[in-house]
Amino acid sequence: MIAPIRDSIWRRTVPATLFILAVLLCPISHAADKEKNKDKKADKEKKEKIEPWVEIRTTHFIAASDGGEKTALRFANEFETLLRVFQATMPNARLTNGIPVRLLVAKDGQSFARMAPEFPYDKKHDQPPGLIAQGNEKTYIGVRANAGGHFPFADIFKTYAHDVIKRSYRNLPPWLEEGYSTVFGDITFTEHSVRLERPDPEDLSVLFESPLLPLDLVFHVDRNSGYYSPGDTQSVYFAESRVLVHFLIVDPQISGSKCLELYIAAVQSGTDSLQAARDAFGDLNQLQMKFEAFVNQMKGAPTDIPISGGNESGGAPRTLSAAEFEARRADFLSLRGRMDDAQGDLEEAITTEPSLAEAEQSLGFLLLKKQNLDDAEKHFQQAVQLDPKDALNFYGQGLVVMAKSGISDQPAPAITALEKAAALNPDFAETWYNLALIYSQKDETLQKALADAQRAASIAPGNSNYQLQLASIQNEMGHPDEARKTAAMVQGSTGDKNTARKAADLVARASSPQPPAMAKVNPESIRVTSPPPPPPALKAAAPKSESTATPAAATPQAAPLFSEAKVYSMIGTITEVTCTSASEVQLSLKSLTILMKLHAADIAKLSVKSTGSDSTAKISSCSSLRGRSVRISYNLVLDKPWDGEMQELEFRN
């Protein structure tokens, strides 16, 4: 009897005891697992050998690298050299806005992945050689120091060049803008110079397979032409534009005579692109022959571009604290659109190291973009206290006041902050732009507005928004001729339809007999993110009456840009034919990627023959031309729906 009772008690108590022991031991086991994971993480970090980041400052760059001082200095010097190449080949280029470009140089793929988490370091993902992130205030370039390939940073160099072009020039014709934006991708650095390789083989291949476009045509094409199609950058026009700029830079006779400088100065002042080319380069027939010889060089040597001046470090290298690097990395993240991740990292950096002015500033701009104005204001105030010599801290303060208070009453704190920013960095055009925006709100300060708008437009002549703001203020002050000229240049040079529409509207308003009054900007329209906002809106003007229109001053008739005597020829296939009357014909002639639209007023008067025969051939019917392989000689024409007038047609099949 006793034994069964004892067994029953045993069966009930043992499981209970085991359960209690499990509960008591579980935290110990969990803590052990946590400690084990912590040890694994520490072992992983130790295995990756995370190095501190060393910073080097040069004239235009702040470079930091975890590859050591030599790596940081190497990339800082190479980018400084790149700027000197721009200076040597782009006349009067604006190389800087007064704010150093931040370079983040990761020593390898693992380091790059920590800097740019969207590109992890594993076999399933490819990492780019580098990234460039441009904000309204700062530019970051992140590169992987061990990137392989002949031109690993070509895309970054091209993007950087394009940024300099857009800041430096207005009214730049499309052939030159396209060429300048791409030619610097194929450079390598030597000890005392920069080596520019032969043009892109793909571009040369296009030009080998297709007849070159006449330079008269290349120089004349604008952004409204059928040849200019930004979505088709592999066309003959774009390939020829890129190779042409390469040729003009490396040809010793042309580069030594400063022809490009004369040409750019002429088109900047409003001279027609083709006329400017004739004035600067001389006989375009001779230029065409030299250019064709350059294209046909099968084994042309690369060109060394001598660069004056040496590389200078702006101070001794220093090691960034962990919080400093995290703040800089977070700013880089923010400019690439990862603002939530960046905000958390910036807040953590400030908590770890409260004296980081750069982190306070970066967080201020981030919160400004998010319209969290009160917190943005606090961080800019703290940034000013920590570093009162940084113009961007005061600039940020001014933007916050403008966003909170509006500009119609010209808030004094905004003016004070922006004037301080302008004094510390007079090369930052955005400060002058916003000062002009505030001063333009009242008639008594319009003169100040004009001066500041002119300052912004002169610092960055290629920025259409600055030019349109200047035109608006000129018109408001009763200078319609100047306003019309400024806006017309923007209209003719921009590739953006919205900007072109605003410029056309300004041209129309400035042409009105009664100068329109400028409406004051709604405070809600204050821009806090890139790109710059449009200039203040204009009040609607009365329709222009023909009876009250001011007659234009008589001007001497310009000489024709194309010579009627010059004959071009092209071999291709006729793809379309339109017989508009008994004798008139229009057709499309295609050769690879080139499509020419040609016209003959009287097909009976057109000289027609067959290849290998001097006798005259006959055209049985207009429609029979479709699909024929031909050589057509023609004269280029302007202001017509077609490209040329046919002179001779030779059948080739």
ZARO-384313 format. One record per residue (C-alpha): residue number from 1; x, y, z; residue in one letter. Coordinates in steps of 0.05 Angstrom, whole numbers. Example, Ala and Ser with C-alpha at 12.3 -4.5 7.8 and 13.67 -1.06 7.14 Angstrom:
2
  base      px      py      pz  nulo
     1     246     -90     156     A
     2     273     -21     143     S
This chain:
653
  base      px      py      pz  nulo
     1       0       0       0     M
     2      56      48      18     I
     3      95      35     -45     A
     4      39      55     -94     P
     5      27     119     -55     I
     6     101     136     -57     R
     7     103     124    -132     D
     8      43     169    -143     S
     9      75     226    -104     I
    10     139     216    -143     W
    11     104     221    -210     R
    12      71     287    -190     R
    13     131     322    -157     T
    14     187     306    -206     V
    15     156     342    -267     P
    16     140     402    -223     A
    17     210     404    -197     T
    18     239     400    -268     L
    19     193     457    -291     F
    20     216     502    -234     I
    21     289     487    -249     L
    22     277     503    -323     A
    23     246     569    -306     V
    24     303     586    -259     L
    25     357     566    -308     L
    26     325     599    -370     C
    27     350     670    -356     P
    28     419     642    -345     I
    29     416     607    -412     S
    30     388     669    -447     H
    31     442     713    -417     A
    32     494     663    -439     A
    33     467     664    -510     D
    34     466     741    -510     K
    35     538     743    -485     E
    36     556     691    -538     K
    37     526     734    -593     N
    38     561     795    -566     K
    39     627     758    -569     D
    40     612     736    -640     K
    41     599     809    -661     K
    42     663     831    -627     A
    43     701     775    -662     D
    44     670     795    -729     K
    45     690     869    -719     E
    46     759     848    -698     K
    47     764     802    -759     K
    48     742     859    -806     E
    49     795     905    -774     K
    50     754     968    -775     I
    51     804    1024    -782     E
    52     796    1097    -761     P
    53     782    1149    -814     W
    54     837    1200    -828     V
    55     819    1268    -856     E
    56     860    1312    -904     I
    57     838    1382    -926     R
    58     859    1413    -992     T
    59     835    1477   -1027     T
    60     770    1448   -1053     H
    61     761    1381   -1017     F
    62     755    1350    -949     I
    63     778    1278    -959     A
    64     770    1223    -907     A
    65     792    1151    -913     S
    66     799    1088    -871     D
    67     857    1070    -917     G
    68     904    1118    -882     G
    69     933    1186    -895     E
    70     965    1167    -962     K
    71     899    1142    -991     T
    72     861    1204    -969     A
    73     916    1250    -997     L
    74     919    1212   -1063     R
    75     846    1220   -1078     F
    76     844    1292   -1054     A
    77     902    1309   -1100     N
    78     872    1272   -1159     E
    79     807    1310   -1153     F
    80     845    1376   -1145     E
    81     882    1358   -1210     T
    82     815    1343   -1243     L
    83     792    1413   -1226     L
    84     855    1442   -1258     R
    85     839    1402   -1321     V
    86     770    1434   -1321     F
    87     804    1502   -1312     Q
    88     852    1489   -1369     A
    89     799    1464   -1418     T
    90     736    1501   -1397     M
    91     748    1576   -1404     P
    92     726    1616   -1342     N
    93     695    1555   -1309     A
    94     666    1565   -1239     R
    95     701    1509   -1202     L
    96     670    1518   -1133     T
    97     613    1549   -1095     N
    98     658    1562   -1036     G
    99     637    1499    -999     I
   100     689    1442   -1000     P
   101     667    1377   -1032     V
   102     667    1319    -982     R
   103     705    1257   -1006     L
   104     693    1191    -970     L
   105     745    1141    -992     V
   106     730    1070    -969     A
   107     792    1025    -970     K
   108     755     963    -996     D
   109     687     931   -1009     G
   110     672     917    -936     Q
   111     684     989    -917     S
   112     644    1014    -977     F
   113     585     971    -954     A
   114     586    1004    -885     R
   115     588    1072    -919     M
   116     533    1055    -970     A
   117     490     999    -939     P
   118     448     992   -1002     E
   119     510     959   -1034     F
   120     527     900    -988     P
   121     593     864    -994     Y
   122     576     794   -1018     D
   123     578     751   -1080     K
   124     505     764   -1097     K
   125     514     839   -1105     H
   126     558     883   -1148     D
   127     586     946   -1117     Q
   128     596    1009   -1159     P
   129     665    1041   -1159     P
   130     634    1102   -1126     G
   131     573    1147   -1115     L
   132     562    1221   -1121     I
   133     507    1256   -1081     A
   134     493    1329   -1093     Q
   135     449    1373   -1049     G
   136     432    1446   -1053     N
   137     487    1461   -1003     E
   138     538    1404   -1003     K
   139     566    1352   -1051     T
   140     591    1284   -1028     Y
   141     633    1236   -1069     I
   142     641    1166   -1041     G
   143     691    1120   -1075     V
   144     720    1050   -1066     R
   145     796    1057   -1066     A
   146     807     986   -1092     N
   147     759     993   -1152     A
   148     788     959   -1213     G
   149     784     974   -1287     G
   150     818    1024   -1334     H
   151     771    1082   -1319     F
   152     735    1061   -1254     P
   153     712    1131   -1236     F
   154     691    1154   -1306     A
   155     618    1164   -1287     D
   156     636    1206   -1226     I
   157     684    1249   -1266     F
   158     630    1260   -1319     K
   159     577    1278   -1268     T
   160     624    1326   -1233     Y
   161     643    1358   -1299     A
   162     569    1366   -1317     H
   163     557    1401   -1250     D
   164     614    1450   -1264     V
   165     586    1463   -1335     I
   166     516    1477   -1310     K
   167     543    1525   -1258     R
   168     592    1560   -1305     S
   169     556    1573   -1370     Y
   170     490    1597   -1397     R
   171     467    1590   -1469     N
   172     518    1535   -1483     L
   173     499    1499   -1548     P
   174     481    1425   -1541     P
   175     541    1398   -1580     W
   176     590    1431   -1532     L
   177     551    1414   -1469     E
   178     547    1341   -1489     E
   179     620    1338   -1507     G
   180     644    1372   -1443     Y
   181     600    1327   -1401     S
   182     633    1263   -1427     T
   183     704    1278   -1450     V
   184     733    1275   -1379     F
   185     712    1204   -1366     G
   186     773    1176   -1402     D
   187     829    1207   -1363     I
   188     886    1177   -1322     T
   189     933    1213   -1275     F
   190    1008    1214   -1285     T
   191    1061    1246   -1242     E
   192    1063    1313   -1277     H
   193    1002    1313   -1323     S
   194     936    1283   -1340     V
   195     930    1234   -1397     R
   196     868    1239   -1441     L
   197     858    1174   -1480     E
   198     830    1169   -1550     R
   199     755    1181   -1556     P
   200     707    1127   -1535     D
   201     714    1068   -1584     P
   202     638    1062   -1589     E
   203     633    1135   -1612     D
   204     688    1124   -1663     L
   205     653    1061   -1687     S
   206     589    1101   -1700     V
   207     629    1153   -1739     L
   208     667    1100   -1779     F
   209     601    1067   -1801     E
   210     564    1131   -1817     S
   211     582    1193   -1856     P
   212     601    1252   -1812     L
   213     549    1307   -1806     L
   214     573    1373   -1835     P
   215     602    1417   -1779     L
   216     557    1473   -1804     D
   217     498    1430   -1783     L
   218     529    1407   -1717     V
   219     542    1479   -1696     F
   220     473    1501   -1717     H
   221     432    1448   -1682     V
   222     393    1474   -1622     D
   223     350    1439   -1571     R
   224     289    1445   -1615     N
   225     322    1408   -1673     S
   226     305    1337   -1692     G
   227     378    1319   -1686     Y
   228     377    1336   -1612     Y
   229     343    1278   -1576     S
   230     369    1269   -1505     P
   231     339    1199   -1502     G
   232     382    1176   -1560     D
   233     453    1194   -1540     T
   234     483    1141   -1586     Q
   235     461    1178   -1649     S
   236     512    1205   -1699     V
   237     499    1276   -1675     Y
   238     516    1260   -1603     F
   239     575    1215   -1620     A
   240     603    1269   -1666     E
   241     593    1323   -1613     S
   242     632    1283   -1562     R
   243     690    1267   -1609     V
   244     691    1339   -1635     L
   245     701    1368   -1565     V
   246     756    1316   -1553     H
   247     790    1338   -1618     F
   248     785    1413   -1601     L
   249     817    1401   -1533     I
   250     876    1358   -1557     V
   251     892    1392   -1623     D
   252     953    1435   -1607     P
   253     939    1489   -1658     Q
   254     867    1498   -1636     I
   255     880    1494   -1561     S
   256     938    1542   -1568     G
   257     897    1595   -1605     S
   258     842    1597   -1552     K
   259     789    1586   -1605     C
   260     743    1552   -1555     L
   261     748    1611   -1507     E
   262     729    1659   -1563     L
   263     672    1614   -1584     Y
   264     643    1607   -1514     I
   265     648    1681   -1500     A
   266     610    1696   -1565     A
   267     552    1647   -1552     V
   268     548    1671   -1479     Q
   269     537    1741   -1505     S
   270     480    1718   -1551     G
   271     516    1707   -1617     T
   272     486    1652   -1661     D
   273     524    1587   -1650     S
   274     542    1577   -1723     L
   275     564    1648   -1733     Q
   276     606    1644   -1669     A
   277     639    1581   -1696     A
   278     657    1616   -1761     R
   279     686    1675   -1723     D
   280     725    1632   -1674     A
   281     748    1573   -1716     F
   282     754    1606   -1784     G
   283     743    1565   -1847     D
   284     697    1508   -1826     L
   285     714    1468   -1888     N
   286     787    1464   -1865     Q
   287     764    1447   -1794     L
   288     720    1392   -1823     Q
   289     779    1361   -1860     M
   290     824    1363   -1798     K
   291     768    1333   -1757     F
   292     756    1276   -1807     E
   293     831    1260   -1806     A
   294     829    1257   -1730     F
   295     769    1209   -1731     V
   296     803    1164   -1783     N
   297     867    1155   -1742     Q
   298     862    1081   -1725     M
   299     919    1081   -1674     K
   300     921    1152   -1648     G
   301     962    1163   -1585     A
   302     933    1190   -1520     P
   303     946    1263   -1504     T
   304     981    1290   -1443     D
   305     950    1354   -1416     I
   306    1002    1393   -1376     P
   307     974    1420   -1311     I
   308    1004    1480   -1276     S
   309    1007    1486   -1201     G
   310    1021    1433   -1148     G
   311     979    1397   -1098     N
   312     974    1431   -1031     E
   313     947    1404    -966     S
   314     907    1453    -924     G
   315     934    1427    -859     G
   316     959    1367    -821     A
   317     920    1302    -825     P
   318     875    1286    -766     R
   319     837    1224    -744     T
   320     762    1230    -741     L
   321     726    1206    -679     S
   322     676    1150    -689     A
   323     619    1199    -679     A
   324     648    1248    -730     E
   325     652    1195    -783     F
   326     582    1169    -768     E
   327     555    1241    -774     A
   328     589    1250    -842     R
   329     566    1182    -866     R
   330     495    1199    -843     A
   331     497    1264    -883     D
   332     517    1224    -944     F
   333     458    1178    -931     L
   334     411    1238    -925     S
   335     432    1266    -992     L
   336     417    1199   -1023     R
   337     345    1200    -997     G
   338     354    1156    -935     R
   339     333    1210    -887     M
   340     302    1167    -833     D
   341     365    1126    -826     D
   342     407    1188    -828     A
   343     366    1224    -775     Q
   344     376    1167    -724     G
   345     451    1164    -737     D
   346     459    1240    -731     L
   347     420    1242    -666     E
   348     463    1186    -639     E
   349     527    1221    -660     A
   350     505    1285    -625     I
   351     488    1246    -562     T
   352     556    1213    -563     T
   353     594    1277    -578     E
   354     553    1340    -564     P
   355     606    1387    -592     S
   356     599    1365    -665     L
   357     578    1428    -703     A
   358     578    1391    -769     E
   359     527    1340    -742     A
   360     483    1395    -715     E
   361     484    1430    -783     Q
   362     469    1366    -822     S
   363     411    1349    -776     L
   364     385    1420    -783     G
   365     382    1415    -859     F
   366     351    1346    -855     L
   367     295    1370    -808     L
   368     285    1431    -852     L
   369     271    1385    -911     K
   370     221    1348    -867     K
   371     188    1415    -848     Q
   372     204    1403    -775     N
   373     221    1477    -768     L
   374     225    1485    -692     D
   375     275    1428    -683     D
   376     314    1450    -745     A
   377     320    1520    -715     E
   378     348    1492    -649     K
   379     401    1452    -686     H
   380     423    1511    -729     F
   381     428    1554    -666     Q
   382     472    1502    -634     Q
   383     514    1496    -697     A
   384     525    1572    -698     V
   385     548    1570    -625     Q
   386     596    1513    -638     L
   387     624    1541    -704     D
   388     608    1614    -719     P
   389     655    1614    -779     K
   390     615    1566    -821     D
   391     570    1604    -869     A
   392     522    1546    -878     L
   393     502    1550    -805     N
   394     476    1622    -814     F
   395     447    1605    -882     Y
   396     407    1549    -850     G
   397     382    1597    -797     Q
   398     359    1645    -850     G
   399     321    1591    -888     L
   400     284    1569    -824     V
   401     262    1641    -810     V
   402     238    1649    -882     M
   403     199    1584    -877     A
   404     168    1601    -810     K
   405     153    1676    -819     S
   406     146    1684    -894     G
   407     182    1737    -934     I
   408     128    1789    -949     S
   409     146    1829    -887     D
   410     221    1820    -898     Q
   411     237    1787    -831     P
   412     298    1820    -800     A
   413     326    1756    -769     P
   414     327    1723    -837     A
   415     363    1782    -869     I
   416     414    1785    -813     T
   417     429    1711    -818     A
   418     435    1711    -894     L
   419     478    1774    -895     E
   420     525    1741    -845     K
   421     527    1678    -889     A
   422     543    1721    -950     A
   423     599    1756    -913     A
   424     630    1689    -892     L
   425     623    1657    -961     N
   426     609    1706   -1017     P
   427     616    1651   -1070     D
   428     553    1614   -1049     F
   429     500    1638   -1099     A
   430     441    1610   -1060     E
   431     451    1661   -1005     T
   432     447    1720   -1054     W
   433     387    1688   -1088     Y
   434     347    1685   -1023     N
   435     368    1755   -1003     L
   436     342    1780   -1070     A
   437     278    1741   -1058     L
   438     267    1778    -992     I
   439     287    1847   -1018     Y
   440     243    1841   -1079     S
   441     180    1843   -1036     Q
   442     182    1919   -1027     K
   443     193    1975   -1076     D
   444     242    2012   -1032     E
   445     289    1953   -1030     T
   446     285    1934   -1103     L
   447     353    1963   -1117     Q
   448     383    1916   -1065     K
   449     344    1858   -1095     A
   450     373    1874   -1164     L
   451     444    1877   -1138     A
   452     437    1811   -1101     D
   453     403    1777   -1160     A
   454     459    1801   -1206     Q
   455     509    1773   -1156     R
   456     476    1704   -1156     A
   457     471    1703   -1232     A
   458     544    1723   -1241     S
   459     569    1670   -1192     I
   460     530    1614   -1227     A
   461     511    1639   -1297     P
   462     487    1570   -1318     G
   463     432    1567   -1265     N
   464     367    1584   -1302     S
   465     330    1601   -1238     N
   466     379    1655   -1220     Y
   467     374    1684   -1290     Q
   468     297    1683   -1288     L
   469     297    1717   -1220     Q
   470     343    1771   -1248     L
   471     296    1780   -1308     A
   472     235    1786   -1262     S
   473     268    1841   -1221     I
   474     293    1878   -1282     Q
   475     223    1878   -1310     N
   476     194    1901   -1243     E
   477     243    1960   -1241     M
   478     223    1983   -1311     G
   479     279    1953   -1352     H
   480     238    1909   -1400     P
   481     292    1906   -1454     D
   482     343    1877   -1406     E
   483     290    1830   -1376     A
   484     269    1806   -1445     R
   485     342    1793   -1466     K
   486     358    1754   -1402     T
   487     295    1711   -1406     A
   488     304    1698   -1480     A
   489     373    1670   -1468     M
   490     344    1622   -1417     V
   491     288    1602   -1464     Q
   492     338    1587   -1520     G
   493     388    1548   -1478     S
   494     348    1505   -1430     T
   495     329    1434   -1445     G
   496     275    1434   -1391     D
   497     205    1447   -1418     K
   498     179    1477   -1353     N
   499     237    1526   -1349     T
   500     228    1544   -1423     A
   501     155    1558   -1411     R
   502     170    1605   -1352     K
   503     223    1640   -1394     A
   504     174    1648   -1452     A
   505     122    1676   -1405     D
   506     172    1727   -1379     L
   507     192    1747   -1449     V
   508     118    1759   -1466     A
   509     107    1800   -1402     R
   510     170    1841   -1412     A
   511     145    1856   -1483     S
   512      80    1886   -1456     S
   513      72    1962   -1464     P
   514      58    1969   -1389     Q
   515     110    1937   -1344     P
   516      73    1888   -1300     P
   517      77    1892   -1225     A
   518     111    1834   -1190     M
   519      66    1795   -1143     A
   520      95    1781   -1074     K
   521     112    1710   -1061     V
   522      66    1667   -1019     N
   523     104    1646    -956     P
   524      84    1574    -968     E
   525     125    1574   -1032     S
   526     192    1582    -996     I
   527     238    1527   -1021     R
   528     277    1488    -971     V
   529     303    1433   -1016     T
   530     340    1430   -1082     S
   531     330    1454   -1136     P
   532     323    1529   -1128     P
   533     252    1556   -1134     P
   534     227    1596   -1193     P
   535     230    1672   -1187     P
   536     171    1710   -1157     P
   537     108    1702   -1198     A
   538      85    1759   -1242     L
   539      16    1789   -1244     K
   540     -24    1777   -1307     A
   541     -13    1830   -1359     A
   542     -63    1856   -1409     A
   543     -60    1824   -1478     P
   544     -13    1859   -1524     K
   545     -48    1902   -1576     S
   546     -19    1907   -1645     E
   547     -38    1981   -1648     S
   548       2    1996   -1585     T
   549      61    1951   -1598     A
   550     127    1986   -1601     T
   551     158    1977   -1669     P
   552     225    1942   -1668     A
   553     286    1982   -1687     A
   554     311    1970   -1757     A
   555     371    1924   -1758     T
   556     416    1907   -1816     P
   557     399    1841   -1849     Q
   558     444    1786   -1825     A
   559     486    1748   -1875     A
   560     460    1678   -1890     P
   561     492    1626   -1844     L
   562     493    1572   -1897     F
   563     525    1581   -1965     S
   564     477    1565   -2021     E
   565     536    1544   -2064     A
   566     561    1490   -2016     K
   567     537    1421   -2036     V
   568     535    1361   -1988     Y
   569     522    1289   -2007     S
   570     497    1228   -1970     M
   571     488    1154   -1988     I
   572     428    1118   -1960     G
   573     360    1087   -1971     T
   574     297    1127   -1986     I
   575     248    1105   -1932     T
   576     190    1154   -1945     E
   577     166    1194   -2004     V
   578     113    1248   -2006     T
   579      90    1274   -2073     C
   580      57    1339   -2054     T
   581      41    1361   -2126     S
   582      55    1341   -2197     A
   583     127    1364   -2192     S
   584     144    1376   -2117     E
   585     172    1318   -2076     V
   586     195    1308   -2003     Q
   587     232    1246   -1981     L
   588     269    1216   -1922     S
   589     339    1190   -1934     L
   590     366    1142   -1880     K
   591     438    1120   -1870     S
   592     446    1078   -1807     L
   593     426    1127   -1751     T
   594     423    1189   -1794     I
   595     356    1211   -1823     L
   596     355    1270   -1871     M
   597     291    1302   -1897     K
   598     302    1328   -1967     L
   599     260    1368   -2016     H
   600     256    1385   -2090     A
   601     210    1439   -2115     A
   602     209    1409   -2186     D
   603     230    1337   -2194     I
   604     236    1347   -2269     A
   605     293    1396   -2258     K
   606     331    1348   -2213     L
   607     394    1318   -2242     S
   608     385    1242   -2242     V
   609     435    1188   -2262     K
   610     456    1117   -2246     S
   611     522    1094   -2215     T
   612     575    1081   -2268     G
   613     538    1119   -2323     S
   614     542    1191   -2344     D
   615     476    1188   -2381     S
   616     413    1216   -2351     T
   617     367    1167   -2317     A
   618     292    1174   -2310     K
   619     245    1170   -2251     I
   620     184    1129   -2272     S
   621     141    1157   -2217     S
   622     149    1195   -2152     C
   623     127    1135   -2110     S
   624     177    1089   -2144     S
   625     234    1124   -2105     L
   626     213    1089   -2040     R
   627     264    1035   -2020     G
   628     317    1055   -2072     R
   629     391    1060   -2052     S
   630     416    1128   -2074     V
   631     468    1182   -2067     R
   632     435    1250   -2061     I
   633     472    1316   -2066     S
   634     438    1374   -2032     Y
   635     444    1444   -2002     N
   636     429    1455   -1929     L
   637     371    1503   -1915     V
   638     344    1539   -1854     L
   639     273    1553   -1829     D
   640     242    1498   -1872     K
   641     207    1433   -1853     P
   642     264    1396   -1889     W
   643     339    1395   -1880     D
   644     362    1407   -1951     G
   645     344    1421   -2024     E
   646     363    1365   -2071     M
   647     410    1381   -2129     Q
   648     427    1312   -2157     E
   649     402    1241   -2147     L
   650     445    1180   -2165     E
   651     413    1110   -2165     F
   652     458    1056   -2136     R
   653     414     995   -2151     N
